[in-house]
């Protein structure tokens, strides 16, 4: 069984479209300027995690598979802002298709979902913010683990995949 998880965070979405006919054209743009305490390192914006092959016996015996680690790197973190009160904390929220308290999977496999845990042992619930964490100036590495967990549905072998997004809120 394999899973590929894609984490994406759009910092500055910009969309372009162009039309041309009879020698004239038009370019439309839209976007946003946001104010954040930290930038997300380019390597952390989109990640693919291969869970490898997990024997069905592991899921039956333990109710879960092995954990895989992943990190989100925050860079250029600053606390001060000249035009308003500075930041002190952040919250991370992971979101995606949910299967109860787990992230859902798609494909041939069934009977399992994905569970994400942070380095403090907090279990991530789809769409629910994790506890506040203090911002440290400079760079920060946010560590998480991901594992397959039985979801009380009929267990079926096969390939699977999922997509999980994350967002950062600063306070």
C-alpha positions in Angstrom: 0.0 0.0 0.0 1.2 3.5 -0.8 -0.1 6.9 0.0 1.0 10.2 -1.3 0.0 13.1 0.8 0.2 16.6 -0.6 0.4 19.5 1.7 -0.1 22.8 0.1 -0.2 26.4 1.4 -0.9 29.2 -1.0 0.9 32.3 0.3 0.2 34.7 -2.5 -2.2 33.3 -5.1 -2.0 35.1 -8.4 -4.0 34.0 -11.4 -3.4 35.2 -15.0 -5.5 34.8 -18.0 -5.0 36.2 -21.4 -7.1 36.5 -24.5 -6.0 37.6 -28.0 -8.0 38.2 -31.1 -7.5 40.6 -34.0 -4.2 42.0 -32.6 -5.5 43.0 -29.1 -5.4 41.3 -25.8 -6.2 41.5 -22.1 -4.4 40.4 -19.0 -6.4 39.9 -15.8 -4.7 39.5 -12.5 -5.9 39.0 -9.0 -4.1 38.2 -5.8 -3.7 39.2 -2.2 -1.1 40.7 0.0 -1.0 39.1 3.4 0.8 39.9 6.6 2.4 36.9 8.4 4.9 36.5 11.2 6.8 33.7 9.3 7.3 32.6 5.7 6.9 28.9 4.9 10.0 27.4 3.4 9.4 26.4 -0.3 10.2 22.7 0.5 7.4 22.7 3.1 4.6 24.0 1.0 4.0 20.8 -1.0 5.2 17.5 0.4 4.6 13.9 -0.8 4.9 11.2 1.8 5.3 7.6 0.7 3.9 5.4 3.5 5.4 2.3 2.0 3.9 -1.2 2.2 2.0 -2.0 5.4 1.0 -5.6 6.1 -2.7 -6.0 6.8 -1.6 -8.1 9.8 -0.1 -4.9 11.4 -3.5 -3.1 11.1 -5.4 -6.1 12.5 -3.0 -6.7 15.4 -2.1 -3.1 16.4 -5.0 -1.1 14.9 -2.5 1.1 13.1 0.6 1.1 10.9 4.0 2.6 11.4 4.5 6.3 11.7 6.2 8.5 9.1 7.6 11.9 10.2 7.3 15.1 8.3 8.1 18.7 9.1 7.0 22.2 8.2 9.8 24.8 8.2 9.0 28.4 9.0 11.6 31.0 8.1 12.2 34.7 8.6 9.9 34.8 11.7 9.6 38.2 13.2 7.6 39.4 16.2 7.5 43.1 15.6 5.3 45.1 13.2 5.7 48.8 13.0 2.0 49.5 12.1 0.2 47.4 14.8 0.8 45.1 17.7 3.3 42.4 17.2 2.7 38.7 16.9 3.2 36.3 19.8 1.7 33.0 18.8 0.5 30.8 15.9 -2.0 28.0 15.3 -1.9 25.3 12.7 -5.0 23.8 11.2 -4.9 20.7 8.9 -7.9 20.1 6.7 -9.0 17.5 4.1 -11.6 14.9 3.6 -12.5 13.5 7.0 -13.4 10.0 8.2 -14.6 10.8 11.7 -11.5 12.0 13.6 -9.2 10.8 10.9 -8.3 12.1 7.4 -10.0 10.0 4.7 -8.3 8.0 2.1 -9.2 7.2 -1.5 -8.3 4.2 -3.8 -8.7 0.5 -3.5 -7.8 0.2 0.2 -10.5 0.7 2.9 -10.9 0.3 6.7 -8.3 2.9 7.6 -7.8 6.6 7.8 -4.8 8.9 8.4 -3.9 10.3 11.7 -1.5 13.3 12.2 0.1 14.0 15.6 2.2 17.0 16.5 5.5 16.9 18.5 3.6 17.6 21.7 1.4 14.5 21.2 -1.7 16.4 20.2 -3.8 14.5 17.7 -4.9 16.6 14.7 -8.6 16.6 14.0 -9.6 17.6 10.5 -10.5 21.3 10.3 -9.7 21.9 14.0 -6.9 24.2 15.1 -4.1 22.9 17.2 -3.2 24.7 20.5 -1.4 28.0 20.3 2.4 27.9 20.1 4.7 30.8 20.8 6.6 32.2 17.8 10.4 32.1 18.0 12.2 34.7 16.0 14.2 33.4 13.1 13.5 29.9 11.9 11.2 27.2 13.4 10.8 23.5 12.5 7.3 22.1 13.2 7.4 18.3 13.5 4.5 16.0 12.9 4.0 12.3 12.4 1.5 10.5 10.1 0.1 6.9 10.4 -2.7 4.7 9.1 -5.3 3.9 11.8 -8.2 1.4 11.6 -11.5 3.2 11.3 -13.9 0.3 12.2 -14.9 -0.3 8.6 -14.2 -3.4 6.7 -10.4 -3.7 6.1 -9.5 -4.1 2.4 -6.1 -4.2 0.9 -5.1 -2.0 -2.0 -3.4 1.3 -2.9 -4.6 4.5 -1.4 -4.0 8.2 -1.5 -5.1 11.4 0.3 -4.7 15.1 0.2 -4.3 17.2 3.4 -3.9 21.0 3.4 -2.6 23.2 6.2 -2.9 26.8 7.2 -1.1 29.0 9.7 -2.9 31.7 11.7 -0.8 34.2 13.6 -1.9 36.1 16.7 
